[in-house]
Amino acid sequence: MADTAIPDGFSPIVHRSNLLALLGPFYHRGTGAGTVIAFRAEEKHANTRGIVHGGVLASLADIALGYVTAFGAKPPRPMVTVSLTINYTNAARIGDWIEARVDWIRAGKTMSFANCFLTVDETPIAHASAVFSAVTEGS
C-alpha cells in the first residue's frame, strides 16, 4: 500500500482556487520565498502506467511559482502567469510525495521571474521557470 502520510511541517494550503480543489489537496511548509509546495500523487494524477501526467506537474510548478511570488511580497500582491517553461528529468508515480522548491529570482514593479525544481525524495523530476505580471485594478 502506498504511503499517504503528510511529512512533518506541512500544512494544507488555505488560499484555494477551484483548480487546487480539483487537483489537491496541496500542502505548504515555510513562508515567503522559502515556501515549499507539495502534494501526494494519487490515481487521479496518473496515466494508466501509474506515472504522473506532465500537465499535473506543470500545474504544481505554476501553483508553487505563483504562490511564492505573490505571497513572498510585502504586502502580498496578485500575480498572473505570463510564461511557464518546464523540462522533465524523471518520472513521478502514484504515492510519491512531490515537492516544488522555488528559487525566487527577481521581483520588479510589474513583472516577477522565478525558477523551481520539482523533486521526489530529493531526486529532481522537473525544472520550471516562469514570468508573472502584477495584477492592477481594472486588469
Contacts in CASP RR format, 6 or more apart in sequence:
PFRMAT RR
TARGET T0000
AUTHOR 0000-0000-0000
METHOD contacts of the structure
MODEL  1
MADTAIPDGFSPIVHRSNLLALLGPFYHRGTGAGTVIAFRAEEKHANTRG
IVHGGVLASLADIALGYVTAFGAKPPRPMVTVSLTINYTNAARIGDWIEA
RVDWIRAGKTMSFANCFLTVDETPIAHASAVFSAVTEGS
2 94 0 8 1.000
2 95 0 8 1.000
3 40 0 8 1.000
3 95 0 8 1.000
3 97 0 8 1.000
4 40 0 8 1.000
4 95 0 8 1.000
6 27 0 8 1.000
6 40 0 8 1.000
7 29 0 8 1.000
7 38 0 8 1.000
7 97 0 8 1.000
9 29 0 8 1.000
10 27 0 8 1.000
10 28 0 8 1.000
10 29 0 8 1.000
10 36 0 8 1.000
10 38 0 8 1.000
11 27 0 8 1.000
11 28 0 8 1.000
11 29 0 8 1.000
12 25 0 8 1.000
12 26 0 8 1.000
12 27 0 8 1.000
13 20 0 8 1.000
13 25 0 8 1.000
13 26 0 8 1.000
13 27 0 8 1.000
13 28 0 8 1.000
13 37 0 8 1.000
13 67 0 8 1.000
15 67 0 8 1.000
15 71 0 8 1.000
19 59 0 8 1.000
19 63 0 8 1.000
20 26 0 8 1.000
20 63 0 8 1.000
23 39 0 8 1.000
23 45 0 8 1.000
23 56 0 8 1.000
23 59 0 8 1.000
23 60 0 8 1.000
24 39 0 8 1.000
25 39 0 8 1.000
26 37 0 8 1.000
26 38 0 8 1.000
26 39 0 8 1.000
26 60 0 8 1.000
26 63 0 8 1.000
27 37 0 8 1.000
27 38 0 8 1.000
27 39 0 8 1.000
28 35 0 8 1.000
28 36 0 8 1.000
28 37 0 8 1.000
28 38 0 8 1.000
28 67 0 8 1.000
29 35 0 8 1.000
29 36 0 8 1.000
29 38 0 8 1.000
30 36 0 8 1.000
31 71 0 8 1.000
32 68 0 8 1.000
32 71 0 8 1.000
32 72 0 8 1.000
33 68 0 8 1.000
33 72 0 8 1.000
33 102 0 8 1.000
33 104 0 8 1.000
34 68 0 8 1.000
34 101 0 8 1.000
34 102 0 8 1.000
34 104 0 8 1.000
35 64 0 8 1.000
35 67 0 8 1.000
35 68 0 8 1.000
35 71 0 8 1.000
35 72 0 8 1.000
35 102 0 8 1.000
36 64 0 8 1.000
36 99 0 8 1.000
36 100 0 8 1.000
36 101 0 8 1.000
36 102 0 8 1.000
37 60 0 8 1.000
37 63 0 8 1.000
37 64 0 8 1.000
37 67 0 8 1.000
37 68 0 8 1.000
37 99 0 8 1.000
37 100 0 8 1.000
37 102 0 8 1.000
38 97 0 8 1.000
38 98 0 8 1.000
38 99 0 8 1.000
38 100 0 8 1.000
39 60 0 8 1.000
39 97 0 8 1.000
39 98 0 8 1.000
40 95 0 8 1.000
40 96 0 8 1.000
40 97 0 8 1.000
40 98 0 8 1.000
41 52 0 8 1.000
41 56 0 8 1.000
41 92 0 8 1.000
41 93 0 8 1.000
41 94 0 8 1.000
41 95 0 8 1.000
41 96 0 8 1.000
41 97 0 8 1.000
41 98 0 8 1.000
42 94 0 8 1.000
42 95 0 8 1.000
43 50 0 8 1.000
43 94 0 8 1.000
45 52 0 8 1.000
45 53 0 8 1.000
45 56 0 8 1.000
45 94 0 8 1.000
46 52 0 8 1.000
46 53 0 8 1.000
46 93 0 8 1.000
46 94 0 8 1.000
47 53 0 8 1.000
50 93 0 8 1.000
50 94 0 8 1.000
51 91 0 8 1.000
51 92 0 8 1.000
51 93 0 8 1.000
52 91 0 8 1.000
52 92 0 8 1.000
52 93 0 8 1.000
52 94 0 8 1.000
52 96 0 8 1.000
52 98 0 8 1.000
54 86 0 8 1.000
54 88 0 8 1.000
57 86 0 8 1.000
57 88 0 8 1.000
57 92 0 8 1.000
57 98 0 8 1.000
57 118 0 8 1.000
57 125 0 8 1.000
57 126 0 8 1.000
58 84 0 8 1.000
58 86 0 8 1.000
58 128 0 8 1.000
60 98 0 8 1.000
60 100 0 8 1.000
60 118 0 8 1.000
61 84 0 8 1.000
61 86 0 8 1.000
61 100 0 8 1.000
61 116 0 8 1.000
61 118 0 8 1.000
61 126 0 8 1.000
61 128 0 8 1.000
61 130 0 8 1.000
62 81 0 8 1.000
62 84 0 8 1.000
62 128 0 8 1.000
62 130 0 8 1.000
63 100 0 8 1.000
64 100 0 8 1.000
64 101 0 8 1.000
64 102 0 8 1.000
64 116 0 8 1.000
65 81 0 8 1.000
65 84 0 8 1.000
65 100 0 8 1.000
65 102 0 8 1.000
65 114 0 8 1.000
65 115 0 8 1.000
65 116 0 8 1.000
65 128 0 8 1.000
65 130 0 8 1.000
65 132 0 8 1.000
66 79 0 8 1.000
66 81 0 8 1.000
66 114 0 8 1.000
66 130 0 8 1.000
66 132 0 8 1.000
68 102 0 8 1.000
68 104 0 8 1.000
68 114 0 8 1.000
68 116 0 8 1.000
69 79 0 8 1.000
69 102 0 8 1.000
69 104 0 8 1.000
69 107 0 8 1.000
69 112 0 8 1.000
69 114 0 8 1.000
69 130 0 8 1.000
69 132 0 8 1.000
70 76 0 8 1.000
70 77 0 8 1.000
70 78 0 8 1.000
70 79 0 8 1.000
70 132 0 8 1.000
72 104 0 8 1.000
72 107 0 8 1.000
73 107 0 8 1.000
77 134 0 8 1.000
77 135 0 8 1.000
78 134 0 8 1.000
78 135 0 8 1.000
79 112 0 8 1.000
79 132 0 8 1.000
79 133 0 8 1.000
79 134 0 8 1.000
79 135 0 8 1.000
80 132 0 8 1.000
80 133 0 8 1.000
80 135 0 8 1.000
81 130 0 8 1.000
81 131 0 8 1.000
81 132 0 8 1.000
82 111 0 8 1.000
82 130 0 8 1.000
82 131 0 8 1.000
82 132 0 8 1.000
82 133 0 8 1.000
83 130 0 8 1.000
83 131 0 8 1.000
84 128 0 8 1.000
84 129 0 8 1.000
84 130 0 8 1.000
85 128 0 8 1.000
85 129 0 8 1.000
85 130 0 8 1.000
86 126 0 8 1.000
86 127 0 8 1.000
86 128 0 8 1.000
87 126 0 8 1.000
87 127 0 8 1.000
87 128 0 8 1.000
88 125 0 8 1.000
88 126 0 8 1.000
89 124 0 8 1.000
89 125 0 8 1.000
89 126 0 8 1.000
89 127 0 8 1.000
90 120 0 8 1.000
90 123 0 8 1.000
90 124 0 8 1.000
90 125 0 8 1.000
90 126 0 8 1.000
91 125 0 8 1.000
92 98 0 8 1.000
92 118 0 8 1.000
92 120 0 8 1.000
92 125 0 8 1.000
96 120 0 8 1.000
96 121 0 8 1.000
97 120 0 8 1.000
97 121 0 8 1.000
98 118 0 8 1.000
98 119 0 8 1.000
98 120 0 8 1.000
98 125 0 8 1.000
99 118 0 8 1.000
99 119 0 8 1.000
99 120 0 8 1.000
100 116 0 8 1.000
100 117 0 8 1.000
100 118 0 8 1.000
101 116 0 8 1.000
101 117 0 8 1.000
101 119 0 8 1.000
102 114 0 8 1.000
102 115 0 8 1.000
102 116 0 8 1.000
103 114 0 8 1.000
103 115 0 8 1.000
103 116 0 8 1.000
103 117 0 8 1.000
104 112 0 8 1.000
104 114 0 8 1.000
105 113 0 8 1.000
105 114 0 8 1.000
105 115 0 8 1.000
106 112 0 8 1.000
106 113 0 8 1.000
107 113 0 8 1.000
109 134 0 8 1.000
110 133 0 8 1.000
110 134 0 8 1.000
111 131 0 8 1.000
111 132 0 8 1.000
111 133 0 8 1.000
111 134 0 8 1.000
112 131 0 8 1.000
112 132 0 8 1.000
112 134 0 8 1.000
113 129 0 8 1.000
113 130 0 8 1.000
113 131 0 8 1.000
113 132 0 8 1.000
114 129 0 8 1.000
114 130 0 8 1.000
114 132 0 8 1.000
115 127 0 8 1.000
115 128 0 8 1.000
115 129 0 8 1.000
115 130 0 8 1.000
116 127 0 8 1.000
116 128 0 8 1.000
116 129 0 8 1.000
117 124 0 8 1.000
117 126 0 8 1.000
117 127 0 8 1.000
117 128 0 8 1.000
118 124 0 8 1.000
118 125 0 8 1.000
118 126 0 8 1.000
118 127 0 8 1.000
118 128 0 8 1.000
119 125 0 8 1.000
END
